[in-house]
Amino acid sequence: YYWAGNEHNLFSVWQFHYANRSDLTQLHARWLLDNVYTVKRDGIPGNDDYGTMSTWYIFTSLGFYPLSGSSTYLIGSPAFD
């Protein structure tokens, strides 16, 4: 079960890269950006302690994601031109 508000699940969407299916990363990441994160009062899922959920949104919107504890960045698709 995936819930976008669980900090332990933040990397789940990006794991498709390791199965050579970055297209699925982009499909699910864009869906989360468009449908789970909103401008409403409760627009950030879960507990945004220390900005973890906001940081996921920013990195995913920019089109890359840092692999924690390494110098690896997974490349995605930015949400804007």
N, C-alpha and C positions, 0 to 999 in steps of 0.2 A: 504494500500500500504506500503510495507516494502522497505526501502532503507538503506543499510548497512552504509552509510555515515552520517546518521542522528543520532546524539548522543542520542536522545530520544528513538531510536529503539534498542539500544544495548542490553537491557534485553529481548527483544521479543523472541529471539531464545531460551532463557533459561526458558521461561514460560511453556513450555511443561512439565517440571518436575511437575508442580502443577496439571496436568491432568493425572499423572502417565504414561506419554509417553516420558520418557527421551530418548528413541530410536529416536524420531523425533528431539530432541535437537541435538543429535549427527549427525544425517543425515544433518540437515541444517547448523550446526556449521562447520562441516568438509567441506561442499560445499563452504561456505564463505571463510574459510581458504585457500582452494585450488584454488578458482576462482576469488575472489574479491580482496584479498590481494596478491600483486605480488612484484617482485623485480624491477619493472619498476619505472620510475620517478614519476608516478602518482599511485603508488602501494598501497597507503593507501586511502580508500574512505573518502570523506568529508574533513572536516577541523580538523587536528590533534592538535588543540590548547591544550596545557597542557598535551599532550600525551594520551588523552582519547581513541582514536581509536587504538593506538599502545598497550595500556594497555589491551583493550579487546582482541586483538590478542594474547598477551602473556598469559593471564589467560586462554583463550580458548585452546590454544596450550598445556598448562600445564595440562588441564583436570579438572579445577575447576573454579568457578566464585563466587566472593563475592557478597552477597546481600547487596547493599548499605544501610547504616544506621542500620545495625544489625550485629550480630556475626555469621550469617548463611552463609555457603558456599555450593553451589550446585556442586555436583560431576558429572563430565563428563568423557570423554575418551581422554587421551593425544594423541597428534599428532605424538608422537615418542616413541620408545621403552624405 
